[in-house]
Amino acid sequence: MKNSPANDKDIELRNVTVKIRKTTILQDVSFYAKRGEILAIIGGSGAGKSTCLRVLTSQIKPTRGEVYIAGCDATKEEEKLKEILGYVPQPEEVSAYPEFSALKNAYFFGKMYNLPSDLIEKRARQILQILGFDTEEMMKKPFKNLSGGEKKRASICIGLIHNPKVLLLDEPLTGIDAHLRIELLNYLRDLNRQLGVTICIVAHDLETADYSDRIVILDRGRVAIFGEPKSFLRGLPNGGKCFRVKFKRLTVDDQKRVEKIKPIKYFLVVGRNTLKVFPKEGEHNLAGLVEEFYAKGLEPLELEETEATFGDYFRLFSQGAFGARKDIFSINFE
């Protein structure tokens, strides 16, 4: 008899392989999220994240391996899975009726789970308020008249209406502006904290990692990175503390001069004439760094202390900063 998953894990894949005909789509994939965490599954085109999503929702049975959602065997207990898993598809229009308001959509889908009317309305209003629907007018506006970001949030309410233990979102940031993506990620974090729901976000952009408790990066059907983003950042020199430096100019030759500055461990180009510089452990010294730049004939115009993001870590990882260079599929760093 197979061992059941640990009680504190709400999402768990164990050595999952998916083969379609003779093609291997996922190869020995293992990762997990503990109860109450936000997990991000990130990968570029062809990485295997869509197949992972279909495995988690029991649309695809793995060739081998085990899949558990809140203790439910997703490969065998499909009816139970429907009760404990909330799912928000990528095109939000798929999950809602355009003429219905957010409240009426929530009511309709809540009735599909045989929930009492008063419970549906109470829960829908609670979720919508957390998601920024703070007026009666917003809650009752037809779905088709909502903005793109509002439609995303209304579809999240629908996915949560039956009080699932796990909420799975397929590319929720697709098609919305950069500032609205950050806003949506903050709303998801609020839902996670206030409702205690475990959230799994399938995405192609790395900014999701900075709002997640745990992250898995897939590359050509395999796990390239798995763990806690904060742990990776703590592993950088000086715990991830670094400097953002803008120069009067920054040519390829200038970058080669930067490579020769001894106190610098790593650097990344992060904008026009701008670097993010990671000093060696114990050498996080602003004045000394400025002197080194001038000594190499470089003119820093602006310099500020900052913190590394997971996107920085991943770029360093893929460039071979911690070992051999990693040939990883393209991932959006915006």
N, C-alpha and C positions, 0 to 999 in steps of 0.2 A: 504493500500500500504506500502511495506517495505521501511525502510529508506535506502538511498544510502550511501555508505561508505564515510568517510571524504575525502575531495579532496586531502589531502597531503599523503594519504595512497595508496601505489602501490600494496601491498599484504595484504589481510585480510581474515582470517577465523573467522567466528562467530558461536560459539556453534555447531561445526561440529561433528556429530556422523555418523559412518559408521558401518552398520551391514550386514554381509553376512550370509544368512540363520539365524541361531540362535546365531552366534558368533559376539560379538561386537569387532570391530577392532580399531575404534577410539571412544572415549567417551567425548563429550562436549569439543572439542578442540577449543581454541580461541587464536589467536596471530596475529600480524601485522608487517609490515615494512613500514616506511615512504618513500616517493619518494627520490631516490638517496642514500638509505642506502644499506648495505650488511646485509642480514639476514642469520643466520646459523640454520638449523634444524638438531639437533643431537640426536642420540639414538643408543642403542645397537641392537642386533638381536632381532626381535619381538617387538620392541618399537612402531612401527607404522609409521616410517618415509617414508617407501616406499608407504604405502597407502596414506599418506599426499601428496606425490609427484603426485600420480595418481589423487588425488582430484584436485590439483592445475592445472594439465594439462587436466582436464575434461575427463580422462580415466575412472574414477569412479564417479558416482553421489552420494553425501552424502544422507544418510537416512533422515537426517534433518540437518538444519544449512545453512549458506550462505558462498559463496566463491567469492571474488572479486579480479581481477587482473587489476590494473590501471583503476578502475572504471567499468570494464567489469564484468558482472555476469557470472562467469565461468560455472555455472550450466545450463545456457540458451543460451549464445551467443558464441557458439563454433567457428563459422567462424571468428568473430571479435577477439577471443582469439588467433587464429593462427597468426594474424597480429601483435599483441602487445606483444606476448610471444616468447622468444627464448629458445630453449631447447637443452641441451648437454647431451646425454645419457652416461652411465658409460663406456661401451666398445666403445672407440672412433672409432674403425673400422666400427661400425654400421652407423656412421654419415658421412662417407667419402668414396670416390672411391680410392682404393689403387694405381692405375696407374696415377691418376691425382695429380698434385701439389697442395699445399695449395691455390695458386691463382686460379687454374682452378676449384678446388672444390668449392671455394667461388663463382666463376662465374656461375657454373652450378646451385647451389642452389639459387643464386640471381635471375637467370632467372625464377625459379619456382615462384618467387614473382613478375614477370613481371617488374623487374627493368631494367633501361637502362644500356647498357654495360659499358659506361664510368663511371657511378655512382658506379657500382659494383666494378670496378677496383680501383677507388679512395678510396672507403670505405674499401675494402679488404686490400689495402696497408697500410692505416692508422691503422687499427686494428692489422695487423701482426707486424707492427713496434712497437706498444705499447707492443706486446707480445714477443718482442725480436727477431723477424725475420728481422735482420738488413742488410741482403745482398740479392741481386737478386738471388743468388745461393740457399739460403735457401727457398725463396718464391717459386722457381720453381722446387725444388727437389720433386720427387714422394713421395706421402704420405707414401707408404710402406717402404721407405728408411729413414724416419725420426725416431729419437729416441722416446722412450716412452713419455718423457715430451714434445717433439716437437709435437707429434701427439695430445696430450691433448690440446695444445695451438692452433693447426690448427683447431681442432674440435670446439673450442670456437669461432674462427673467423667465422666459418660456422654458428654457432648459432646466431651470431650477425649481419650477413650480411644484413638482412632486417630491421635493425635499430629498434629492439623491445624496448619497454619501460622497460620490465623486462626480465632478463636472469636467467634461472633455470638450475642448474648443479646437476646431479646425481652422487654423490661420485667421484668428480673429482680427489681426491688425491689417490685413490685406485691404487695399482700396481706401484707406483713410490717411489724412495728412499727418505729418510727423508729430505735431503738438497734440493731436487727438489720439495718436497711438499711446503716448505717455499718459494722457488722461485716462484712457481705457485700462491700461495696466494698473494705474492707481485704483480705479474702481474695482478691478478684479482682486487686488490686494485687500481692499476694504471688505469685499464679500467674504474672502478667505478668513479674515480676522473676526468679522462679526457673526458669521454663520457657522464657522468651523468646517466648511466644506473643503475637501481635498480637490485641488484644481490641476488639470493637465492641459497645457497649452502646446499645440503642435504649430511650429512656426519656422520661417526661413530667415529670420533676422535675429541678430545677437542681442539687441537691446532687451529682449524678453528675459535674458539670463540675469540681468541686474534686478529683476523683480521676483526672481524664483529662489526657492530654498534648495532645489536640486536640479541639475541639468544633465541631459544626455545629448551628445552630438553624434549624429550618424553620418557615415561616409561609405557609400557603395555597399549598403546593407550590413555594415559592421559598426560596433560602438568605437568611436575614436576617442571620446572623452566622456567620463561619467563622474559626477561628484557634486559637491557643494561649491558654487561660485566663490563664496567668501573664502573658502579654504584655499582655492587656487590663487586668489589675490594675496592672501597672507603669505603664500610661498614665494612671492616676488621679493626682490631686495627691498629692505626697509618697510616690509609689510604692505607694499603697493604704493607707498608715497612717492611722488615723482614731480617733475616740473614740466610745464607747458611753456615753450620758448618760441617767440616769433622773432625772425631776423629781418634785417634790411633786404637781404637776398639769401638764397639758399640753392646753390647749384649742386650738381652731382659731385663735383670736386670738393665742395664745402662739406657735404655729407661724409666724404672720405676723411676729411680732417676731424670731424666729430668722432669718427670711429677710433681715432688715435688718442683721444682724451682719456687718460688713465682712470679717472674717477667714474667714468660712465660705463655701466654694465650693458645696457640696451638703450636703443632709441627707436622711435617710430615717426614716420612722416604723417602728420594729422591735419594738414591744411597747407595752403600756399605759404611757402617760406616759414612753416611752423613745424616744430618737433615736439614730441613728448619724450622726455629724457628720464631714464631710470638710473640713478647713481648706484654704485656698488654698495653693498651692505656696510653701514657705518660711515658712509661718505656723503650723507644727505646734507650738503653744505652749500647754501645759495651763493654766498660771497665768493667762496673758492671756485664754484662752477663758473661764475661770471668771469673771473680772472683767467680761467682756462680757455674760455671762448675767445677772449681778446688776444690771448697769447697765440692762438691759432689763426688770427686774422679774421675772426667772425664777429659780427656786430649784433648783439641781442637788443632788440627794441622793446620787447615786453617779456616779462618772465613772472610766472605765478606758480605757486605750489598747488598741486592737485592730487587726486587719487586715481589709481588705475581702474578701468572698467574691465568687465569680462571680455569685451571686444578687444581690448589691448592685449590681454593675456592670450586670447586665441590667435591673434595675429603673430605674436611672438612665438607661440607654439608651432604654428604652421610654417613659420620662417626658420624653424630649427633652433630656436634660442635655448631649448632645454634638451637638445639631442639632435637626431637626424631630422632634416627638413621633411615636413609632412606634406605630401601631395594630396590635399584635401579639396573636395569639390567646392566651388565658389559659394560663399555665404555672404549675404548682405550685411555690411558693417554700419549702415546708416542708422 
